[in-house]
Amino acid sequence: MKRPDPPPQDAARDAEILQAAFDVFAEKGFHGARMLDVASRARASKATLYARYPSKEALFEALMAWSTRQGTEALDAIAADEKLD
């Protein structure tokens, strides 16, 4: 089941959490990373993390979707750059 998009006021916080998750997964790998590590890095409680992502797998899936969107937005910006024509 797809997680609903967060309200706009939560999007910035989700981005901070997902960036923290990226850093933790990059450093420790999937199996070595703990939700507590991500919460600590994001300066959030574990309750905040679990309210948004019910499991480490759900967090990782959200991270992959977020990363894909970030890459797509960057490519769209490059494609829209008229200086490249």
C-alpha distances in whole Angstrom, upper triangle without the diagonal:
4,6,9,12,15,18,21,23,20,19,23,22,19,21,23,21,19,23,24,21,22,26,25,23,26,29,27,25,22,23,26,24,23,21,25,26,23,24,27,27,25,28,25,25,22,21,20,18,16,16,14,13,12,14,16,13,11,14,15,12,12,16,15,14,16,19,18,19,22,23,23,24,27,28,27,30,32,32,33,36,39,41,40,41
4,6,9,12,15,18,20,17,16,19,19,16,18,20,18,17,20,22,19,20,24,24,22,24,27,27,24,21,23,26,23,23,21,24,25,22,22,26,26,23,26,23,24,22,21,19,17,16,15,13,12,13,14,16,13,10,12,14,10,10,13,13,11,13,16,15,15,18,20,19,21,24,24,24,27,29,29,30,33,36,38,36,38
4,6,9,12,15,16,14,13,16,16,13,15,18,16,14,18,19,17,19,22,22,21,23,26,25,24,21,23,25,22,21,18,21,22,19,19,23,23,20,23,20,20,19,17,16,14,13,12,9,9,11,13,14,13,9,11,13,10,9,12,13,11,12,16,16,15,18,20,20,20,23,25,24,26,29,29,30,32,36,38,37,38
4,6,9,12,14,12,12,15,15,13,15,18,16,16,19,21,19,21,24,24,23,26,28,28,27,24,26,28,25,24,21,24,25,21,21,25,24,21,23,21,21,20,19,16,16,15,13,10,11,13,16,18,16,13,14,16,13,11,14,15,13,13,17,17,15,18,21,20,20,23,24,24,25,28,29,29,31,34,37,36,38
4,7,9,11,9,8,12,13,10,12,15,15,14,17,19,18,19,22,23,23,25,27,28,26,24,27,28,25,24,21,24,24,20,20,24,23,20,22,20,21,20,19,16,15,16,14,11,12,15,17,18,18,14,14,16,14,11,13,15,12,11,15,15,13,15,18,17,17,20,22,21,22,25,26,26,28,31,34,33,35
4,6,8,6,6,10,10,8,11,13,13,13,16,18,17,19,22,22,22,25,27,27,26,24,27,28,24,23,20,22,23,19,18,21,21,17,19,17,18,18,17,13,13,14,12,9,12,15,17,18,18,15,14,17,15,12,14,16,14,12,16,17,15,16,20,19,18,21,23,23,23,27,28,27,29,33,35,34,36
4,6,5,6,10,10,10,12,15,15,16,18,20,20,22,24,25,26,28,30,30,30,28,30,31,27,26,23,24,25,21,20,23,23,19,20,18,19,20,18,15,16,17,14,12,15,18,20,22,22,18,17,20,19,15,17,20,17,15,19,20,17,18,22,21,20,23,25,24,24,28,28,28,30,33,35,35,37
4,5,5,8,10,10,11,14,15,15,17,19,20,21,23,25,26,27,29,30,30,28,31,32,28,27,24,25,26,22,21,23,22,19,20,18,21,22,20,17,17,19,17,14,17,20,23,23,24,20,19,21,20,16,18,20,17,15,18,19,16,17,20,20,18,20,23,21,22,25,26,25,27,30,32,32,34
4,6,7,8,10,11,13,14,15,17,18,20,21,23,24,25,27,29,30,30,29,31,31,27,26,23,24,24,21,19,21,20,17,17,16,18,20,18,15,16,18,16,14,17,20,23,23,24,21,19,22,21,18,19,21,19,17,20,21,18,18,22,22,20,22,25,24,24,27,29,28,29,32,34,35,37
4,6,5,6,9,10,11,12,14,15,16,18,20,21,22,24,26,27,26,25,27,27,24,22,19,20,21,17,16,18,18,14,15,13,15,16,15,12,12,15,12,10,13,17,19,20,21,17,15,18,18,14,15,18,16,14,17,19,17,17,21,21,19,22,25,24,24,27,29,28,30,33,35,35,37
4,5,5,6,9,10,10,12,14,15,16,18,20,21,22,24,25,25,24,27,27,23,22,19,21,21,17,16,19,17,14,16,15,17,18,17,14,14,16,14,11,14,17,19,19,20,17,15,17,16,12,13,16,14,11,14,16,13,13,17,17,16,18,21,20,20,23,25,24,26,29,31,31,33
4,5,5,6,9,10,11,12,14,15,17,19,20,21,23,24,24,24,27,26,22,22,19,20,20,16,15,17,15,12,14,13,16,18,18,14,14,17,16,13,15,19,20,20,21,18,16,18,18,14,14,17,15,12,14,17,14,13,17,18,16,18,21,21,20,23,25,24,26,29,30,31,33
4,5,5,6,9,10,11,12,14,15,17,18,20,21,22,23,22,24,24,20,19,16,17,17,13,12,14,13,9,10,10,13,14,14,10,11,14,13,11,13,16,18,18,19,17,14,16,17,13,13,17,16,13,15,18,16,15,19,20,19,20,24,24,23,26,28,28,29,32,34,34,36
4,5,5,6,8,10,10,12,14,15,16,18,20,21,20,19,22,22,18,17,14,16,16,12,12,14,13,10,12,11,13,14,14,10,9,12,11,8,10,14,15,15,16,13,11,13,13,10,10,13,12,10,12,15,13,13,17,18,17,19,22,22,22,25,27,27,28,32,33,33,35
4,5,5,6,8,10,10,12,14,15,16,18,20,20,19,22,22,18,18,16,17,16,12,13,15,13,10,13,13,16,16,17,14,12,15,15,12,13,17,17,16,17,15,12,13,14,10,9,12,12,8,10,13,11,10,14,16,14,16,19,19,19,22,24,24,25,29,30,29,32
4,5,5,6,9,10,11,12,14,15,17,18,19,19,21,20,17,17,14,15,14,10,10,12,9,6,9,10,13,14,16,12,11,15,15,13,14,17,18,16,18,16,13,14,16,13,11,14,15,11,12,16,15,13,17,19,17,18,21,22,22,24,27,27,27,31,32,32,35
4,5,5,6,9,10,10,12,14,15,16,17,16,18,18,14,13,11,12,11,7,8,10,8,5,9,8,11,11,13,10,8,11,12,10,10,14,14,13,15,13,9,11,13,10,9,13,14,11,12,16,15,15,18,20,19,20,23,24,24,26,29,29,30,34,34,34,37
4,5,5,6,9,10,10,12,14,15,15,14,17,17,13,14,12,14,12,9,10,12,10,8,12,12,14,14,15,13,10,13,14,11,10,14,14,12,13,11,8,9,10,8,6,9,10,8,9,12,12,11,14,17,16,17,20,21,22,24,26,27,28,31,32,31,34
4,5,5,6,9,10,10,12,14,15,15,18,17,14,15,13,15,12,9,11,12,9,8,12,13,16,16,18,15,13,16,17,14,14,17,17,14,16,15,11,11,13,11,8,11,12,9,9,13,13,11,14,17,16,16,19,21,21,22,25,26,26,30,30,30,33
4,5,5,6,9,10,11,12,13,13,16,15,11,12,11,11,9,6,8,9,6,5,9,10,13,13,16,14,11,14,16,14,14,17,15,13,15,15,11,11,14,12,10,13,15,12,12,16,17,15,17,20,20,20,23,25,24,26,29,30,30,34,34,33,37
4,5,5,6,8,10,10,10,10,13,12,9,9,9,10,8,5,8,10,8,8,12,12,14,13,15,14,10,13,15,13,11,14,12,10,11,12,8,8,11,10,7,10,13,11,11,15,16,15,17,20,20,20,23,25,25,26,29,30,31,35,35,34,37
4,6,5,6,9,10,10,10,13,13,10,12,12,14,11,9,12,13,10,11,14,15,17,16,19,17,14,16,18,16,14,17,15,12,13,13,10,9,11,11,7,9,12,10,9,12,14,13,14,17,18,18,20,22,23,24,26,28,28,32,32,31,34
4,6,5,6,9,10,11,14,12,10,12,12,13,10,8,12,12,8,10,13,15,17,17,20,18,15,18,20,18,17,19,17,14,16,16,13,12,15,14,11,13,16,14,12,16,17,15,17,20,20,20,22,25,25,25,28,30,30,34,33,32,36
4,5,5,6,7,9,11,9,6,8,9,10,7,6,10,10,8,10,13,14,16,15,18,17,14,16,19,17,15,17,15,12,14,15,12,11,14,14,11,14,17,15,14,18,20,18,19,23,23,23,25,28,28,29,31,33,33,37,37,36,39
4,5,5,5,6,9,8,6,9,10,12,9,9,12,13,11,13,16,17,18,16,19,18,15,17,20,17,15,17,14,10,12,13,11,9,12,13,10,11,15,14,13,16,18,17,18,21,22,22,24,27,27,28,30,32,33,36,36,35,38
4,6,6,8,11,10,9,12,14,15,12,11,15,15,13,15,18,19,21,20,23,22,18,20,23,21,19,21,18,14,15,17,14,11,15,15,12,12,16,15,13,16,18,17,17,21,22,21,23,26,26,26,29,31,31,35,34,33,36
4,6,9,11,9,8,11,14,14,11,11,15,14,12,15,17,19,20,19,23,22,19,21,24,22,20,22,19,15,17,19,16,14,17,18,15,16,19,18,17,20,22,20,21,24,25,24,26,29,29,29,32,34,34,38,37,36,39
4,7,7,5,5,9,12,13,10,11,14,14,13,16,18,19,20,18,22,21,18,20,23,21,19,20,17,13,15,17,15,13,17,18,15,16,20,19,18,21,23,22,23,26,27,27,28,31,32,32,34,36,37,41,40,39,42
4,6,5,6,10,12,14,12,12,16,16,15,17,20,20,21,19,22,22,18,19,23,21,18,19,16,12,13,15,13,11,14,16,13,14,18,18,16,19,21,21,21,24,26,25,27,30,30,31,33,35,36,39,39,37,40
4,6,5,8,11,13,12,12,15,16,15,17,20,20,20,17,20,20,16,17,20,18,15,16,12,9,9,12,11,8,11,14,12,12,16,17,16,18,21,21,21,24,25,26,27,29,31,31,33,35,36,40,40,38,41
4,6,8,11,13,12,13,16,17,17,19,21,21,21,18,21,21,18,18,21,20,17,17,13,10,10,14,13,11,14,17,15,16,19,20,19,22,24,24,25,27,29,29,31,33,34,35,37,39,40,44,44,42,45
4,7,10,11,10,11,14,15,15,17,19,19,19,17,20,21,17,18,22,21,18,18,14,11,13,16,14,13,16,18,16,17,21,21,20,23,25,25,26,28,30,30,32,34,35,35,38,40,40,44,44,42,45
4,7,8,7,8,11,12,11,13,16,16,16,14,17,17,14,15,18,17,15,15,12,9,11,13,11,10,14,15,13,15,18,18,18,21,23,22,23,26,27,28,30,32,33,33,36,37,38,42,42,41,44
4,5,5,7,9,10,11,13,14,13,13,10,14,14,11,12,16,15,13,13,10,8,11,13,11,11,15,15,14,17,20,19,19,22,24,24,25,28,29,29,32,34,34,35,38,39,40,44,44,43,46
4,5,5,6,9,10,10,12,11,10,7,10,11,8,8,12,12,10,10,8,6,10,11,9,11,14,14,13,16,18,18,19,22,23,23,25,27,28,28,31,32,33,35,37,38,39,43,43,42,45
4,5,5,6,8,10,10,9,8,6,10,11,9,10,13,14,13,13,12,10,14,15,12,14,17,17,16,19,21,20,21,24,25,25,27,30,30,30,33,35,35,37,39,40,41,45,45,44,47
4,6,5,6,9,10,10,10,9,13,13,11,13,16,16,14,15,13,11,14,15,13,13,17,17,15,18,20,19,19,23,24,23,25,28,28,28,31,33,33,34,37,38,39,42,43,42,45
4,5,5,6,8,8,9,9,12,11,8,11,14,13,11,13,12,10,13,13,10,11,14,13,12,15,17,16,16,20,21,20,22,25,25,25,28,30,30,31,34,35,36,39,40,39,42
4,6,5,6,5,6,6,9,8,6,9,12,11,11,13,13,11,15,14,11,14,17,15,14,18,19,17,19,22,22,22,24,27,26,27,30,31,31,33,36,36,37,41,41,41,44
4,5,5,6,7,8,12,11,10,13,15,15,15,17,16,14,18,18,15,16,20,18,17,20,22,20,21,24,25,23,26,29,28,28,32,33,33,34,37,38,38,42,42,42,45
4,5,8,10,11,14,13,11,15,17,16,16,18,17,15,18,18,14,15,18,17,15,18,20,18,18,22,22,20,23,26,25,25,28,30,29,31,34,35,35,39,39,38,42
4,5,9,10,12,10,9,13,14,13,14,16,16,15,17,17,13,15,17,15,14,17,18,16,17,20,20,19,22,24,23,24,27,28,28,30,32,33,33,37,37,37,40
4,7,10,12,10,10,14,15,14,16,18,18,17,20,19,16,18,21,18,17,21,22,19,20,24,24,22,25,28,27,27,30,31,31,33,36,36,36,40,40,40,43
4,7,8,6,7,10,11,11,13,15,15,15,18,17,14,17,19,17,16,20,21,19,20,24,23,22,26,28,27,28,31,32,32,34,36,36,37,41,42,41,44
4,5,5,6,9,10,11,12,13,14,15,18,17,15,18,20,18,18,22,23,21,23,26,26,25,28,30,30,31,34,35,35,37,39,40,41,44,45,45,48
4,5,5,6,8,10,10,10,11,11,15,14,12,15,18,17,17,20,21,20,22,25,25,25,28,30,30,31,34,35,35,37,39,40,41,45,46,45,48
4,5,5,6,9,10,10,11,13,16,15,13,17,19,17,18,22,22,21,23,26,26,26,29,31,30,32,35,35,36,38,40,41,42,46,47,46,49
4,6,5,7,9,10,12,13,16,14,12,16,17,15,16,20,20,18,21,23,23,23,26,28,27,29,32,32,32,35,37,37,38,42,43,43,46
4,5,5,6,8,9,10,12,11,9,12,14,12,13,16,17,16,18,21,21,21,24,25,25,27,30,30,31,33,35,36,37,41,42,41,44
4,5,5,5,7,9,11,10,9,13,14,13,14,17,18,17,20,22,22,23,26,27,27,29,32,32,33,35,37,38,39,43,44,44,46
4,6,6,10,12,14,11,11,15,15,13,15,19,18,18,21,23,22,23,26,27,27,29,32,32,33,35,37,37,39,42,44,43,46
4,7,9,11,12,9,8,12,12,10,12,15,14,14,17,19,18,19,22,23,23,25,28,28,29,32,33,33,35,39,40,40,42
4,6,7,8,6,5,9,9,8,10,13,13,13,16,18,18,19,22,23,23,25,28,28,29,32,33,34,36,39,41,40,42
4,7,8,6,8,11,11,11,13,16,16,17,19,21,21,23,25,26,27,29,31,32,33,35,36,37,39,43,44,43,45
4,5,5,6,9,10,11,12,14,15,16,18,20,21,22,24,26,27,29,30,31,33,35,36,37,39,43,44,43,45
4,5,5,6,9,10,10,12,14,15,16,18,20,21,22,24,25,27,28,30,31,33,34,36,37,41,42,41,43
4,5,5,6,9,10,11,12,14,15,17,18,20,21,23,24,26,27,29,30,32,33,35,36,40,41,39,42
4,5,5,6,9,10,11,12,14,15,17,18,20,21,22,24,26,27,29,30,31,33,35,38,40,38,40
4,5,5,6,9,10,10,12,14,15,16,18,20,21,22,24,25,27,29,30,31,33,37,38,36,39
4,5,5,6,9,10,10,12,14,15,16,18,20,21,23,24,26,27,28,30,32,35,36,35,37
4,5,5,6,9,10,11,12,14,15,17,18,20,21,23,25,26,27,29,31,34,35,34,36
4,5,5,6,8,10,11,12,14,15,16,18,20,21,22,24,26,27,29,32,34,32,35
4,5,5,6,8,10,10,12,14,15,16,18,20,21,23,24,26,27,31,32,30,33
4,5,5,6,9,10,11,12,14,15,17,18,20,21,22,24,26,30,31,29,31
4,5,5,6,9,10,11,12,14,15,16,18,20,21,22,25,28,29,28,30
4,5,5,6,9,10,11,12,14,15,17,19,20,21,23,26,28,27,29
4,5,5,6,9,10,11,12,14,15,17,18,20,21,25,26,25,27
4,5,5,6,9,10,11,12,14,15,16,18,20,24,25,23,25
4,5,5,6,9,10,10,12,14,15,16,18,22,23,22,24
4,6,5,6,9,10,11,13,14,15,17,21,22,21,23
4,5,5,6,9,10,11,12,14,16,19,20,18,21
4,5,5,6,9,10,10,12,14,18,19,18,19
4,5,5,6,9,10,10,12,16,18,17,19
4,5,5,6,9,10,11,15,15,14,17
4,5,5,6,9,10,13,14,13,15
4,5,5,6,9,12,14,13,14
4,5,5,6,10,11,11,13
4,5,5,9,9,8,11
4,6,8,10,8,9
4,6,9,8,9
4,5,6,8
4,5,6
4,6
4
